[in-house]
Amino acid sequence: MAGDGWRASRTLWALIGAISLLSLAIWSATGVGLKAGDLLVILGVVASLLAISAFYSQRRPDERLARLTRAMAELLLLIFMVGSLSYSGTSLAMPLRDEWFQAMDVALGFDWRFWLSVLDAHPSVHEVLVLAYHSMLPQTALLPIVLAAIGAYRHLDRFLLSYALAAIVTVAIATLLPALSPVVHLGITPADHPNIVLAVPLEFAQHAQALREGSMKLVDLNGAQGLVTFPSFHTVSAVLLMLGFWAAPPYWRWFGVGLNGLMLVAIPIEGSHYLVDVIAGAALAVAAWAAAAWLLARERQRTAPSCQALAPVTAV
């Protein structure tokens, strides 16, 4: 609907505010968080994007640019604040649960070492999967551009809110049920896969161990690593990106399905995840997508109960 893109989602911004306050509180209490310089850069970029959004909302109305720049600001805040929370959560050093997740994989018949050997025997397949695995952040930046360009603002709000909900739940679960990954738990070394270099570097385990031991406090954005094992946030993102691209024209829709399908295949081995990480991540993404639709529908009912044009978002 024309004009629907101007309004920011109150639910999303309430969530962003809560995450930001929680992040700042934990930084103050534990000393684990972003470097002050990095934080200032992020806040400066976010403030600039919001200023541009306000300009194209009020001074030179352009709904697409206003909505796109605000979406980028929302994404930046979510990515960096939730990422910082994952580091803070890791520093709590809860008991590792790799044995649990490995036992679940065995019960499911998933042999991590076997599939690593299969991938090592097919380097060309590995190269394709590495590209798909590393497409997560570029796709996350691309999707708002596509949705804003076609005016799918409600769908964009739903993606952003789903992303926020899933990210918070992921970090909470990973804090309570941490793991170091199959690579570490199974004692995998480069000698076990001489023909390929896995997408996830071993530095992620070093960062996790340093946080658990208390020897790392400040996170350098240039060397930041994803520390979450269960549930897999790469899986959460792949599923949400599929759902996000579904509202786009067919060529974008099938691009999203194909690339994120490859990402899902890549995640267990290239991303050093247990299979149960992937299953849990997919379930969480679907739940967050449904929850976001419900929350946005309630928000529209509260803010414009008499406007029939603001009907609840239908499930995709």
ABEGO torsion letter per residue (X at the ends): XBGAAABBBAAAAAAAAAAAAAAAAAAAAAGBEBBAAAAAAAAAAAAAAAAAAAAAAAABBBAAAAAAAAAAAAAAAAAAAAAAAAAAAAAAGBBBAAAAAAAAAAAAGBBAAAAAAAAAABAAAAAAAAAAAAAAAAAAAAAAAAAAAAGBAAAAAAAAAAAAAAAAAAAAAAAABBBAEAAAAAGBBAAABAABBBABBAAAAAAAAAAAAGABABBBAAABBBABAOBBAAAAAAAAAAAAAAABBAAAAAAAAAAAAAAAAAAAAAAGBBAAAAAAAAAAAAAAAAAAAAAAAAAAAAABAABAABBBBBBX
